[in-house]
């Protein structure tokens, strides 16, 4: 398992699950389309590293890596 902040630009990954301690923000990410099994590509990080831009399901999302730490990811 890797975290969003560990990914490099243009890396593809898939959501495997969520950390159970952060269920409130995990629900928010699910409503944005980051459900388990969803592949995405990390497009880039902002110049200071926050936020990150993801391409997922034909749309672009921006997330703070610190908030996206509840995501459990696997590399593709």
ZIJOHU-V395470 format. One record per pair of residues at least 12 apart in sequence whose C-alpha atoms are under 10 Angstrom apart, sorted by the first residue. I is the first residue (numbers start at 1). J is the second residue. Records with the same first field share a line. If there is no record, write none. Layout:
# ZIJOHU-V395470
I: J  J
This chain:
# ZIJOHU-V395470
1: 15  16  17  71  72  73  74  75
2: 69  71  72  73  74  75
3: 65  66  68  69  70  71  72  73  74
4: 42  52  54  63  64  65  66  67  68  69  70  71  72  73  74
5: 45  49  50  51  52  64  65  66  68  69
6: 65
7: 41  42  44  45  73  75
8: 41  42  43  44  45
9: 41  42  43  44  45  52  53  54
10: 40  41  42  43  44  54  55
11: 40  41  42  43  44  54  75  76
12: 39  40  41  42  43  54  55  73  74  75  76
13: 37  38  39  40  41  42  72  73  74  75  76
14: 34  35  36  37  38  39  40  41  56  71  72  73  74  75  76
15: 34  35  36  37  38  39  40  71  72  73  74  75
16: 34  35  36  37  38  39  71  72  73  74
17: 34  35  36  37  38  70  71  72  73  74
18: 30  35  36  68  69  70  71  72  73
19: 69  70  71  72
20: 70  71
21: 70
22: 67  68  69  70  71
23: 70
24: 70
25: 67  68  69  70  71
26: 67  68  69  70  71
29: 63  67  68  70  71
32: 56  59  61
33: 56  57  59  61
34: 56  57  61  71
35: 71
36: 71  72  73
37: 73  74
38: 56  57  73
39: 55  56  57  73  74  75  76
40: 54  55  56  57  58  59  60  75  76
41: 53  54  55  56  57  60  75  76
42: 54  55  56  60  61  62
43: 55  56  60  61  62
44: 62
45: 62  63  64  65
46: 62  64
49: 64  65
50: 62  63  64  65  66
51: 63  64  65  66  67
52: 64  65  68
53: 65
